[in-house]
Amino acid sequence: MTTQDKSPATSSFLIDDTSYETTVTKKFECRKPYTPVNPREVLCVIPGVIKKIYVHKGQRVRAKEKLFVLEAMKMENEIISSAEGVIKNIHMVESQLVTKGQLLIEFE
């Protein structure tokens, strides 16, 4: 019985007329593809608990207006709107535990 040697994949590239070769890791192969930021969505940037929600569905908000308070690592963070818009949906409630990357608010 023989064991097969599974050598890691390699990749080569050229910079300033010099050829380089690197090993492609499993972590690199399993990475998430890049997705551009959607300005109509507010995503959670750090896990925490929603302490207070200042807005409601259908409300028109201005830039720099308070949206909600997120408590993370014993600190309360006031999340503000980066632009003007109308709230389409709110995907959270007060006292809810939220995770990184979770959709919290949608704008029209």
N, C-alpha and C positions, 0 to 999 in steps of 0.2 A: 504494500500500500504506500503510495507516495502522497506527499502533501504538495499542493500547488502553491508556488510563491506568487502572491498577488502584489506586484510592485505598484506603488502609487503612480497615478498619471502625472505626466510632466507637461509643462507648457514653456514655449520659448518665445522671446520677443526681442526686438532690436531697439536700442537707444543710442543715438550718436555713433552709429556704425559699429557698435559693440553688441554682440549677441549674448543674451542672458537666458538661462534655463532655470526654471523653478518647479517645485513639486506642488501639485494641486491637492490640498487637504480635504478631508471629508467635510469639515466645517464649511469650507469654501463651496463645495459642491451642493451642500444643503441650505445655503443662504437664501433668504427671502428676496425675491426680485424687487427692484426699486419701483415704487409707485409715487407719482408726483402728489404733492399736497393739494387737497381739494379745499379751496377757500370757503366753500359752503358748509363745511363740517368742522365741528369742534371735537377733537379726539383727546382722550385722557393721556397726559404725558408721563404721569407717575401714579402708581397704585395708591389708593387712599379711600376716604369716606366723604361723601357729599354732606356738608353741614348745612348749607342754606342755598336755596335757589331764588334768585331775584327776578327771573323772567317767566313768562308763560307763553303757550302756543298762540301764534297770531300777533304777538307784540312786536312793534317796530322798535329796533334798538339802534343807537348811534355808535360810532366808533368810540372806544375807551369807556363804554358803559359796562357796569358790573353785570356778569351773567350768573355766577354762582361762587360758592366758597368750597374749596377742596382741602380737607385736612390730610396731610401726608407727613409721616415722621414727626408727629406732635407739633406741626406748624400749620397754620391756616393760610391758604393761598387764595387770594381773590382773583378769579379768572375774569378777564375783561374781553370785550368784543374788539376784534382787530379792524372791523369795517362795519358799515351800515347794512341793515337788512331786516327782514321779517322772520321771526322764528317759525319754522315749518313744523318741527317735531322736537320734543324733549324726551330723551331716552334714559332718564334717571329720576330718582326720587330722593328726598332727603333721608339721610342715615344709610344710604345704599353704599356698599363696598364696590368700588370700581377698579378695573385693571388697566394696565398700560395698553394703549391702542384702542380702547373701547370707544365707540361712538356715543357722544353725550348729547350734542345739540346739532340739529340741521337747520340751515337757513334756506329760504326760498330763492 
